[in-house]
Amino acid sequence: MAQLDGTLDVQRFIDERRFSPYQWMILILCFLIVAADGFDTASIGFVAPALVQEWHPTKAALWPVMSAALFGLAIGALFAGPLADRIGRKRVLIGSVLSFGMFSVLCSFSSSLSMLAVMRLLTGIGLGAAMPNATTLMSEYSPARMRALIVNTMFCGFTVGASAGGLVAAIIIPHFGWRSVFVVGGILPLALSVVLIVLPESIRFMVLRGWHVEKISAVLRRMAPEVSLHNLRFVLPEDSDSQKRSGLAVVLSGRFRAGTVLLWITYFAGLLVYYLLTSWLPTLIRDTGFTIREASIVTALFPLGGGIGAIGVGWLMDRFEPHRVIAVTYVLTGFFVWLVGQQSASIMWLGALTFVAGVCMNGAQSSLPVLAAAFYPTSGRATGVAWMLGVGRFGGILGASTGGFLLQAGVGFSTIFGLLAVPSLIAAAALMIKRGVSRSAQVEMKGRPL
């Protein structure tokens, strides 16, 4: 048995070993959390047609129901990050999954649009808390050499869950009505929350908070049972000053403040593009003369390549400079989004370019939480990732509402897509500035990794 003496850097311990079956278990559970998140986030879109048929609401009355979860996602992320940096990733994860599962079931008992909007808001708070903490936990159990690929693979769960929601809705709504989608979307995460008890707490969080060495050793032995961990003191690869401060204090400190704001700008700009397209693409395409069926098929192609984009960009990030990889992907997003606006005459070219734009868009956006997790130290990691996601949600809200204003103002198809290329370029520029900020911070820390 390999014997280690003195102190043990837990991140180096993880980096130097193969990805163990125990870490695969963590990845699978985090994947399922994100899949449940995707199912419940997308569920309102799948039930909306049946809801309109039963309750006959006006478009103005339906908007609060459609957007309530987006506001909840922002609120949940902003509160959950600092809480996870204080009490741990596992507790907040289980609580968030329980929360959005319970409120999803309660959505099925709604008797009015206002009640449904409130339940969707509360569901969104749980959803907003789950994603950043799954990201943080998974990144802290991933070897540095393959962290981006692993975490981006986890993010594919969102697309799987959202797609599964569409299939489930198509099967059960004709037989059981729209309420059944919320019941399924609630029972699954409630059952999952019981299974999540087997998840370990973040190894880095345990060391940071001075947990008993036996608890830390027990988790490390599950990853490497051949290693003896007796008489060791566990440490983190970070400066002691950052370990003593709260998550918000770290994220907004002088060392990280500029990078934090640039990450917010990037994620905000990306979600503005994503939600404007996913919310209004069917209407935009239909207004150019194509049928509803053709518009639906082309729109479905946009998120379809999400898994390809996430895994591809993650693989590249582990081999090349991550900021440059994501920035180039955003530039490609802007280019292909612009090209979509030039192809209103051909449904085949429109579909192909929409698919490629979706691959780039999803790849870039899914990779930002990985970048944020690598930027912050353990004491502020959950807060940093969560606040980036939370602030970015307001970009999604702006994107969803801006599309309506542009259409009402009579802005043309090609002009809208030309305007959409601009936020993508802003995101790329912000990332390259962030790269310079990160390098300066590393020099300040005398070469120690962030």
N, C-alpha and C positions, 0 to 999 in steps of 0.2 A: 504494500500500500504506500502510495506517495505521502510523505510527511512534509507538512509545511510548518515553518517556525516563525515566531514573532508576530508581525502584523500581516493581515491579508486584505488587499484592495479587492472589494467584492466585484467591481466592474471588470477589473483585469481578470479575475477568476472566471467570469462569464465569457469574456472576450477570447480567452485562450482555449476554450473547450468547444466541442461539437454541440450542435443544437440537440439537446437531449429529449427523450420521450416526455419528460415532465414539462419541458418548455413547449412541446407540441400540444400538450393538454391545455396549457394556458392560452396558446394561439387559437385552438379550436373553440374554447369557451368565449374568448374575446370576439372571435368571428361571429359566433351565435348571438352575442349581445348586439353587435353592430347590425346583424341581419334582422333581429327583432326591431331595432331602431328604424331601419329602412322600411320595414313592413308598416309600422305604425305612423311614420312620418308621411308616407305616400298614401295611406289608406283613405284620407279625406277626398283625394282626387278620384279614387275608384268608386266611392259611394255617392259622389256629387250628382251624377245623372239620375240615379234612383231617388235621391233626396229631393231633387227638383221636381221629379215626376209626382212624388207623394205630397210635398208641402207647397209647391208652386211659389217659391220665393222670387223676389226681384233680384237682379244682379247686384244691386247696392246692398240688399239685405244679406246676400250670400257671402259677400266679400269678408266680413269679420270672421265667419266660420272657416273660410279657406285660409285666412292669414293668421288666425289665433295661435296655431302651433308654432309659427315662425317667431312670434314674439316670445312664446314660452321657451323656445330653444335658446334664444338670446339670454333670457333671464336665468334659466337653469345653468347655462355655461358660466355666466359671470359669478354666480354664487357657489357653484360646485367646485371650481378650481381652488380657491382659497380654503374651502372646507376640507378638501382632500389633502392639501398640504399640511393641514392641522391634525386631522384625525385618521388619515390613511386612505389609500386608493380603494381598497377592497370594500370598506364599509360604505363609502359613497356609491360605489358601483352597484352593490346589492340593493341599497336604498333606492337608487334611481330606477333600476329595473323593476323593483316592486311598485314604485310610484307610477311609472308610465303604463305598466300592466293593469294596475287597479283603475286608473282613470280612463283607460281605453275601454274597459268593461263598462264603466259608468256612462261613457258616451252612448252606449246602446240603450240606455234608459232615458235619453233626452226626449223631452216633449215639446221643445221649441228651439228655434234657431239660437236664441240668446243662451239657453242652457247648454246647447251643444258647443257654442263658442267658448263658454267658460270651461267646459270639460276638456276641450281641445287645448286651451291655454295651459291648463294644469298638466295635461298629458305631455305637452311640449316642454314644460319645465323638467320633467323626468328625463325626456329624451335628450335635452340639452346637457344634462348632467352626465349622461352615460358615455357619450362619444369621447370627450376629452380624457376621461379617466381610463377608459379602455385603451386609448392611445398611449397614455402615460405609463400604465402598468405594463403593456406589451413592450414598449420601448425600453423599459428598465429591466426586462428579462431577455433582451435580444443582444447577441454579440454585435459589436460595432461594425464588423466587416460585412454584415448582411442585415443590418437593422432596417434600412429603408425598404428593402424587399419584403421583409417579414411584416412590418407594420402596414405597408401598402396592400399586401395580401389580405391582412385582416380587414382593411377598408373595403375590399371587394364584397364583403358580407352585406354592405349597405345596398349595393346594386342587386345582389341576389335576393335580399329581403323585399326590396321594392318591386322587383319583377314577380316574385312569388305572390306578393299582395295582389297584383293584377290578375294572375291566374286563379287564385283562391276566390277573389271577388267575382270573376266571371262564372265560376262554378256554383257558388253558394247564394249569391244575391237572387237569381231567379227562383230559387227554392225557399230560401229563408229570409229574404229581404236584406236591406242595407245594414241593419243593426247587427247582423251576424258577423260582418267583417270586423267590427269593433270587438265583438266577443272573442273571436279567434285571435285578433291582435292583442287582446289582454290576457287570455289564458296562457298562451305560449310563453310570454315573458314572466308571468307569475310562476309557472312551472320551472322555468330556467333559473329564477332567483333562488330556488331551493338547491339546485345543482351547484350554483356558484359558491356555496359554502366551502367546497373543496379548493377554490382558488386561494393561492397564498397571497399574503400582503407583499407589496413591493419590497424586494430585498434591500434596496437603497434607502427606502423610507424607514425600514426597521433599524438599519445602522444609524441613520440620521437621528432617530428618536431614542437611541440607546436601549433597544429591546434586549432582553436577556440573550446571552450568547448561544444558549441551547436552542432557542427558537430560530435564530439565524442559521445555526449549524444544521438544523433539521431540514431546512429548505435547500441549503447548498448540497447536502448529502443526496437529496432526491435528484439533483442534476448531475452529480459526480460521486456515486457511492464508493468509488475506489480510493477517494482522497480522505486522509485522516485530518480532522479539523480540531484536534485537542489543543488546549492552551494557546489559543489564538485571539488576537484583538482585531476586530473587523473595522476597516476604515473606508472612506470614500475618496475618490480622486478629485477633491474640490477643496478650495480654501476654507478655513474655519470661519472666516467672517460671514460668508454667504450662508453657512449652515445655521447660524444663530438668528437670522432674520426671518420674518414672516414671508409668505409667498408674494403678497402684493408689494412688500417693501423691496424684495429682490427684483421683481419684474419692472418696477418703476424706479429703481436705483439708477445712479448716474452711469454705471457700467452697461446696463441693459436697456435704458430708456429709449435711445434712438433706434436700436434694433427692434424693440417692442412696437414702436409706432409704425415702423416700416413693414413689419409683419402684419399689423392690422390693416394698413393700406392695401397690401397685396391681397389678403384674404377677402377684404371688403370688395375690391374691384373684381376679383374672380367670381364671387357669388352674385354680384350685380349682373354680370354676363350670363351666368348659369341660370338664375331664376327668371330673368327676362325671357331667355330662350325657352326654357321648359314651360313657362306659364303662357306664352303668347305665340310660340312657333306654329301651333295648329291654325290659329286665326290668321297669322301672317301668310301662311302658305295657301290657305283657303281663299284669302282675298285676292291672290294672284290668278285665280281661275281654276285651281285644282279642286278635286272632290274632297269631301270630308274623309273618305277612306284613305285617299292618297296622302292627305295632310297628316292623318293619324300614323300611317306607316313611316313617313319621313321623320316625324317627331320621335317615334319610338327608336329610331336609329341613333339619336343623339346620346342617350345614356347607355345604349347597348354595348358600346366599346369601352365603357368605364373600366372594366376589369383589365382589358388589354393595356389601356393607358396607365393605370395604377401600377401594375406589375412591371411594365416596361420601364417607366420612369424610375421606379424603385430600384430596379436592377442597374440602371445607369448611374443613379445617385451613389450606389455602393462602389462604383468604379471610377467615377469622375467627380469633379468639384460640384457639390449638390446645388449651390445657388445658380451656377451657370446652366446646369441641366434643366432646372425648373424654369429659369428665365427664358431659355430658348424654347421650351414647350409653350410658354405663354405667348411668345412672339408667333409661333406656328399657329396657335389658337386664333390670334387676331387675324392672321393671313387667311386661314381657311374660313373663318366667319365672314370676312369680307368677300371671299370668293362665293360663298353661299348666296350673298346678295346679288351677285352678277349672273346667277343661273336660274332665274325665275321662269325660263321658257322650257327647261328640260327636267322632267321629274327624276330621271335616272341620275343625271349629274347632281341635281339638288340632293338626292338621297345619299349619294356617295360622298359628297363634300360635307354633308351634315354628320355622317358617321365619323369621318376623319377629324372634323372639328370637335366632336364629342370625345374621341380618343384623347386628343391633346388637352382639352378642357378638363376632363375628369382626371387625367394623369397628373396635371399640374396642381389642381386643387386638392387632390387626395394626398399629395406629397408634402404640402405645407405643414401639417401637424408633425410630421417626422422631423422636418427642419426646425420647428419650434422646440420640440422635445430635446433636440441636440444642443440648442442654443442656451437653455436655462439649466442651472444647477438643480439638484434634487429638491432643495427647500422651496423652489419656486416653479418647478416644472409643471405641475398640474395647473397652477394658476396661469402660467404663461400660455400653455396650450389652450386652456378653457377660455381665457379672455380673448385670444385671437379668434377662436370660433364664435364667441359671443358677439364681439364687435362686428365680425364679418357677417353675422346674420342680418344686421341692419342693411348691409349691402344687398342681401337677398330680398328684403322687404322693399327696398328702393327699386330694385330691378323689376319685381312683380308689379309694382304700381306704375313705374315709368312707362312700361309697355302700353298700358291703357291710355296714358296721356298722349303718347306719340301717335297711337292709332286714331284717337279722337281729334288730334290736330291735323290728321291727314298726311302725315309723313310717309313717304314711299318706302317700298320693300327694300330696295338697294340702299337707300339713305340710312334706314334703321340699322342694317347690318354693317354699313360703313362706320356709323357712330359706335357700334358695339365693339369694333376693333380697338377703339381708343382705350377703354379700361384694361384690356389685355396687355397693351403696350405699357400702360402705367404700372401694372403689376410687375412686368418684367424689369422696368427701370428701378422700381422700389427694391426689388430683390438684389439687383446688382449693387445698389447703394448699401443695402444691408450686408452684402458680402464684405465690403470695405470696412463697415462698422465692426463686423465679427472679427476680422483680422486685426483691427486695432485693439479690440478687447483682449484678444489672445496675447498680443505683445505685452499689454499691460499686466496680464497674469503670468508673464514670463514663460510663455509657451505651454502652460497647462491647458488641456482641452476644456471647452465649455460644456 
